[in-house]
Amino acid sequence: MKRFWIPLSALFVFLFCILHPSEAVSGAAAGLSLWYCTVLPTLLPCMVLSGYLISTGLMEKMPPAPFAFLIGWFCGYPMGAKTIADLYKKRSISKEYGSRLLILCCEPSPMFLTGFICTGMLRLSVFQTLPCLIAVYLPPVLCYGIVHAAKKNTKPVPPSAPFKKAETKDGPLASFLKFEEAMMNGFAVIVKIGGYLMFFTMLSCFFRNRCPVPFLSVLVSGLLEMTSGIAFTVQSGISRTMTAALCFAFAAFGGLSGAAQTASVLKGTPFSGKTVLFWKALQASMTFLMILFIFPFLKP
């Protein structure tokens, strides 16, 4: 059954486009607008530059964990997973260490949380924002700490694949070719992300307009695509505490669109997108419960 769900989903979207063309076009336009106006200018430069730095060996003087952490947390989905995949392909980290880093580095960016959710959607004060950010970023740290403690004897780099020295003999032409390769790889990944955003936004629009239960409509919309789902949640009219809890939980989960993007950038590595999805679901549940508990006590 697992191998049939993607073709069945594609068939469903195709029928949706045929039977409801105006709604399909509206959903596709919303997804592509989100990609073009927000995702493309935010992620593409980071994708190109991080890929170039890894390919030149310049980042090998820096431990891989802080590098993947910085890229993942400051650039958002799916840059953490892409950076870990690139480091693994360069044999800078082992499979076991990369699997642990995926627990920690696949997070929404602070700019998205503060700019889009806290300020743009919920209009939270500074005193409300900080505890909510902690509720999003604390669960992955706790999950990573538990797994790291259980596997603390695992070496981050296998003995057969030591760190390579930074390449210092590359001339201008070789450096330019590496930059061009990083740019082409970035283009390929960003186009895939745009496709996933478009299709998942179309699915979100379909369920949003037809679900008879308003709360279920909010839940499905946010689980499919987090950005449009968060905006829909704020407009749904549910209580402010529940709205905040759902918005931050959707951001912590990343949506199935984010999961598909993560699985896409992990291709060619032994890392499992399903494992990442499990950890994201667990972290989102923890975030939801934390916000649900603390938000009523946060003064504007």
Contacts in CASP RR format, 6 or more apart in sequence:
PFRMAT RR
TARGET T0000
AUTHOR 0000-0000-0000
METHOD contacts of the structure
MODEL  1
MKRFWIPLSALFVFLFCILHPSEAVSGAAAGLSLWYCTVLPTLLPCMVLS
GYLISTGLMEKMPPAPFAFLIGWFCGYPMGAKTIADLYKKRSISKEYGSR
LLILCCEPSPMFLTGFICTGMLRLSVFQTLPCLIAVYLPPVLCYGIVHAA
KKNTKPVPPSAPFKKAETKDGPLASFLKFEEAMMNGFAVIVKIGGYLMFF
TMLSCFFRNRCPVPFLSVLVSGLLEMTSGIAFTVQSGISRTMTAALCFAF
AAFGGLSGAAQTASVLKGTPFSGKTVLFWKALQASMTFLMILFIFPFLKP
9 203 0 8 1.000
12 203 0 8 1.000
13 199 0 8 1.000
13 202 0 8 1.000
13 203 0 8 1.000
16 23 0 8 1.000
16 24 0 8 1.000
16 202 0 8 1.000
16 203 0 8 1.000
16 206 0 8 1.000
17 24 0 8 1.000
17 202 0 8 1.000
20 206 0 8 1.000
23 205 0 8 1.000
23 206 0 8 1.000
23 209 0 8 1.000
24 202 0 8 1.000
26 205 0 8 1.000
27 198 0 8 1.000
27 201 0 8 1.000
27 202 0 8 1.000
27 204 0 8 1.000
27 205 0 8 1.000
28 198 0 8 1.000
28 201 0 8 1.000
28 202 0 8 1.000
30 201 0 8 1.000
30 205 0 8 1.000
30 228 0 8 1.000
31 194 0 8 1.000
31 197 0 8 1.000
31 198 0 8 1.000
31 201 0 8 1.000
31 202 0 8 1.000
31 225 0 8 1.000
31 228 0 8 1.000
32 194 0 8 1.000
32 197 0 8 1.000
32 198 0 8 1.000
34 197 0 8 1.000
34 201 0 8 1.000
34 227 0 8 1.000
34 228 0 8 1.000
35 193 0 8 1.000
35 194 0 8 1.000
35 195 0 8 1.000
35 197 0 8 1.000
35 198 0 8 1.000
38 227 0 8 1.000
39 190 0 8 1.000
39 193 0 8 1.000
39 194 0 8 1.000
39 197 0 8 1.000
40 190 0 8 1.000
42 75 0 8 1.000
42 109 0 8 1.000
43 75 0 8 1.000
43 76 0 8 1.000
43 79 0 8 1.000
43 190 0 8 1.000
43 193 0 8 1.000
44 186 0 8 1.000
44 187 0 8 1.000
44 190 0 8 1.000
46 71 0 8 1.000
46 75 0 8 1.000
46 79 0 8 1.000
47 79 0 8 1.000
47 82 0 8 1.000
47 182 0 8 1.000
47 185 0 8 1.000
47 186 0 8 1.000
47 189 0 8 1.000
47 190 0 8 1.000
48 179 0 8 1.000
48 182 0 8 1.000
48 183 0 8 1.000
48 185 0 8 1.000
48 186 0 8 1.000
49 182 0 8 1.000
50 71 0 8 1.000
50 79 0 8 1.000
50 82 0 8 1.000
50 83 0 8 1.000
50 86 0 8 1.000
51 83 0 8 1.000
51 86 0 8 1.000
51 182 0 8 1.000
51 185 0 8 1.000
51 186 0 8 1.000
52 178 0 8 1.000
52 179 0 8 1.000
52 182 0 8 1.000
52 183 0 8 1.000
53 59 0 8 1.000
54 83 0 8 1.000
54 86 0 8 1.000
54 87 0 8 1.000
54 90 0 8 1.000
54 92 0 8 1.000
55 90 0 8 1.000
55 178 0 8 1.000
55 181 0 8 1.000
55 182 0 8 1.000
56 166 0 8 1.000
56 167 0 8 1.000
56 170 0 8 1.000
56 175 0 8 1.000
56 178 0 8 1.000
57 90 0 8 1.000
57 164 0 8 1.000
57 166 0 8 1.000
57 167 0 8 1.000
58 166 0 8 1.000
59 67 0 8 1.000
60 92 0 8 1.000
60 163 0 8 1.000
60 164 0 8 1.000
60 165 0 8 1.000
60 166 0 8 1.000
61 166 0 8 1.000
64 87 0 8 1.000
64 92 0 8 1.000
64 93 0 8 1.000
64 97 0 8 1.000
64 101 0 8 1.000
64 156 0 8 1.000
65 97 0 8 1.000
65 101 0 8 1.000
65 156 0 8 1.000
67 83 0 8 1.000
67 87 0 8 1.000
68 80 0 8 1.000
68 83 0 8 1.000
68 84 0 8 1.000
68 87 0 8 1.000
68 101 0 8 1.000
68 105 0 8 1.000
69 101 0 8 1.000
69 104 0 8 1.000
69 105 0 8 1.000
71 79 0 8 1.000
71 80 0 8 1.000
71 83 0 8 1.000
71 105 0 8 1.000
72 79 0 8 1.000
72 80 0 8 1.000
72 83 0 8 1.000
72 105 0 8 1.000
72 106 0 8 1.000
72 107 0 8 1.000
72 109 0 8 1.000
73 105 0 8 1.000
73 107 0 8 1.000
73 109 0 8 1.000
73 110 0 8 1.000
73 137 0 8 1.000
74 109 0 8 1.000
74 110 0 8 1.000
74 111 0 8 1.000
75 109 0 8 1.000
76 107 0 8 1.000
76 108 0 8 1.000
76 109 0 8 1.000
76 112 0 8 1.000
77 106 0 8 1.000
77 107 0 8 1.000
77 108 0 8 1.000
77 254 0 8 1.000
77 258 0 8 1.000
77 261 0 8 1.000
77 262 0 8 1.000
78 106 0 8 1.000
78 193 0 8 1.000
78 258 0 8 1.000
78 261 0 8 1.000
78 262 0 8 1.000
78 264 0 8 1.000
78 265 0 8 1.000
80 102 0 8 1.000
80 105 0 8 1.000
80 106 0 8 1.000
81 102 0 8 1.000
81 105 0 8 1.000
81 106 0 8 1.000
81 262 0 8 1.000
81 265 0 8 1.000
81 266 0 8 1.000
81 271 0 8 1.000
81 276 0 8 1.000
82 189 0 8 1.000
82 265 0 8 1.000
83 105 0 8 1.000
84 93 0 8 1.000
84 98 0 8 1.000
84 101 0 8 1.000
84 102 0 8 1.000
84 105 0 8 1.000
84 271 0 8 1.000
85 265 0 8 1.000
85 266 0 8 1.000
85 268 0 8 1.000
85 269 0 8 1.000
85 271 0 8 1.000
87 93 0 8 1.000
87 98 0 8 1.000
88 94 0 8 1.000
88 95 0 8 1.000
88 98 0 8 1.000
88 269 0 8 1.000
88 270 0 8 1.000
88 271 0 8 1.000
89 268 0 8 1.000
89 269 0 8 1.000
90 164 0 8 1.000
91 161 0 8 1.000
91 164 0 8 1.000
92 157 0 8 1.000
92 163 0 8 1.000
93 101 0 8 1.000
93 156 0 8 1.000
93 157 0 8 1.000
94 154 0 8 1.000
94 155 0 8 1.000
94 156 0 8 1.000
94 157 0 8 1.000
94 158 0 8 1.000
94 161 0 8 1.000
95 270 0 8 1.000
95 271 0 8 1.000
96 151 0 8 1.000
96 154 0 8 1.000
97 154 0 8 1.000
97 155 0 8 1.000
97 156 0 8 1.000
97 157 0 8 1.000
98 271 0 8 1.000
99 271 0 8 1.000
99 275 0 8 1.000
100 144 0 8 1.000
100 147 0 8 1.000
100 148 0 8 1.000
100 151 0 8 1.000
102 271 0 8 1.000
102 275 0 8 1.000
102 276 0 8 1.000
102 279 0 8 1.000
103 140 0 8 1.000
103 143 0 8 1.000
103 144 0 8 1.000
103 147 0 8 1.000
103 279 0 8 1.000
104 140 0 8 1.000
104 141 0 8 1.000
104 143 0 8 1.000
104 144 0 8 1.000
106 140 0 8 1.000
106 262 0 8 1.000
106 276 0 8 1.000
106 279 0 8 1.000
106 280 0 8 1.000
107 136 0 8 1.000
107 137 0 8 1.000
107 140 0 8 1.000
107 252 0 8 1.000
108 136 0 8 1.000
108 226 0 8 1.000
108 251 0 8 1.000
108 252 0 8 1.000
108 254 0 8 1.000
110 133 0 8 1.000
112 251 0 8 1.000
113 132 0 8 1.000
113 133 0 8 1.000
113 136 0 8 1.000
113 248 0 8 1.000
113 251 0 8 1.000
114 129 0 8 1.000
114 133 0 8 1.000
116 227 0 8 1.000
116 230 0 8 1.000
117 230 0 8 1.000
117 247 0 8 1.000
117 248 0 8 1.000
117 251 0 8 1.000
118 124 0 8 1.000
118 128 0 8 1.000
118 129 0 8 1.000
118 132 0 8 1.000
121 230 0 8 1.000
121 231 0 8 1.000
121 234 0 8 1.000
121 247 0 8 1.000
122 234 0 8 1.000
122 240 0 8 1.000
122 243 0 8 1.000
122 244 0 8 1.000
122 247 0 8 1.000
124 132 0 8 1.000
124 244 0 8 1.000
124 300 0 8 1.000
125 299 0 8 1.000
125 300 0 8 1.000
127 298 0 8 1.000
127 299 0 8 1.000
127 300 0 8 1.000
128 295 0 8 1.000
128 298 0 8 1.000
128 299 0 8 1.000
128 300 0 8 1.000
131 294 0 8 1.000
131 298 0 8 1.000
132 244 0 8 1.000
132 248 0 8 1.000
132 291 0 8 1.000
132 295 0 8 1.000
132 298 0 8 1.000
135 248 0 8 1.000
135 287 0 8 1.000
135 290 0 8 1.000
135 291 0 8 1.000
135 294 0 8 1.000
136 248 0 8 1.000
136 251 0 8 1.000
136 252 0 8 1.000
136 287 0 8 1.000
138 286 0 8 1.000
138 290 0 8 1.000
139 252 0 8 1.000
139 282 0 8 1.000
139 283 0 8 1.000
139 286 0 8 1.000
139 287 0 8 1.000
139 290 0 8 1.000
140 279 0 8 1.000
140 283 0 8 1.000
142 286 0 8 1.000
143 279 0 8 1.000
143 282 0 8 1.000
143 283 0 8 1.000
157 163 0 8 1.000
170 178 0 8 1.000
189 264 0 8 1.000
189 265 0 8 1.000
192 261 0 8 1.000
192 264 0 8 1.000
193 261 0 8 1.000
193 264 0 8 1.000
196 257 0 8 1.000
196 258 0 8 1.000
196 260 0 8 1.000
196 261 0 8 1.000
196 264 0 8 1.000
197 225 0 8 1.000
197 257 0 8 1.000
200 224 0 8 1.000
200 225 0 8 1.000
200 255 0 8 1.000
200 256 0 8 1.000
200 257 0 8 1.000
200 260 0 8 1.000
201 224 0 8 1.000
201 225 0 8 1.000
201 228 0 8 1.000
201 257 0 8 1.000
203 224 0 8 1.000
203 225 0 8 1.000
204 220 0 8 1.000
204 221 0 8 1.000
204 222 0 8 1.000
204 224 0 8 1.000
204 225 0 8 1.000
204 228 0 8 1.000
204 229 0 8 1.000
204 232 0 8 1.000
207 217 0 8 1.000
207 220 0 8 1.000
207 221 0 8 1.000
207 224 0 8 1.000
208 217 0 8 1.000
208 220 0 8 1.000
208 221 0 8 1.000
208 232 0 8 1.000
211 217 0 8 1.000
211 220 0 8 1.000
214 236 0 8 1.000
214 238 0 8 1.000
215 236 0 8 1.000
215 238 0 8 1.000
217 232 0 8 1.000
217 236 0 8 1.000
218 229 0 8 1.000
218 232 0 8 1.000
218 233 0 8 1.000
218 236 0 8 1.000
218 238 0 8 1.000
218 246 0 8 1.000
219 246 0 8 1.000
221 228 0 8 1.000
221 229 0 8 1.000
221 232 0 8 1.000
221 233 0 8 1.000
222 228 0 8 1.000
222 229 0 8 1.000
222 230 0 8 1.000
222 232 0 8 1.000
222 233 0 8 1.000
222 246 0 8 1.000
222 250 0 8 1.000
222 255 0 8 1.000
223 250 0 8 1.000
223 253 0 8 1.000
223 255 0 8 1.000
223 256 0 8 1.000
224 255 0 8 1.000
224 256 0 8 1.000
224 257 0 8 1.000
225 255 0 8 1.000
225 256 0 8 1.000
225 257 0 8 1.000
226 250 0 8 1.000
226 251 0 8 1.000
226 253 0 8 1.000
226 254 0 8 1.000
226 255 0 8 1.000
226 257 0 8 1.000
226 258 0 8 1.000
229 250 0 8 1.000
230 247 0 8 1.000
230 250 0 8 1.000
230 251 0 8 1.000
233 243 0 8 1.000
233 246 0 8 1.000
233 247 0 8 1.000
233 250 0 8 1.000
234 243 0 8 1.000
234 247 0 8 1.000
236 243 0 8 1.000
237 243 0 8 1.000
238 246 0 8 1.000
240 295 0 8 1.000
241 291 0 8 1.000
241 292 0 8 1.000
241 295 0 8 1.000
241 296 0 8 1.000
242 292 0 8 1.000
244 291 0 8 1.000
244 295 0 8 1.000
245 287 0 8 1.000
245 288 0 8 1.000
245 291 0 8 1.000
245 292 0 8 1.000
245 295 0 8 1.000
246 288 0 8 1.000
248 287 0 8 1.000
248 288 0 8 1.000
248 291 0 8 1.000
249 284 0 8 1.000
249 285 0 8 1.000
249 287 0 8 1.000
249 288 0 8 1.000
249 291 0 8 1.000
250 284 0 8 1.000
252 280 0 8 1.000
252 283 0 8 1.000
252 284 0 8 1.000
252 287 0 8 1.000
252 288 0 8 1.000
253 280 0 8 1.000
253 281 0 8 1.000
253 283 0 8 1.000
253 284 0 8 1.000
254 280 0 8 1.000
254 284 0 8 1.000
259 273 0 8 1.000
259 276 0 8 1.000
259 277 0 8 1.000
259 280 0 8 1.000
262 273 0 8 1.000
262 276 0 8 1.000
262 277 0 8 1.000
263 273 0 8 1.000
263 276 0 8 1.000
266 272 0 8 1.000
266 273 0 8 1.000
266 276 0 8 1.000
END
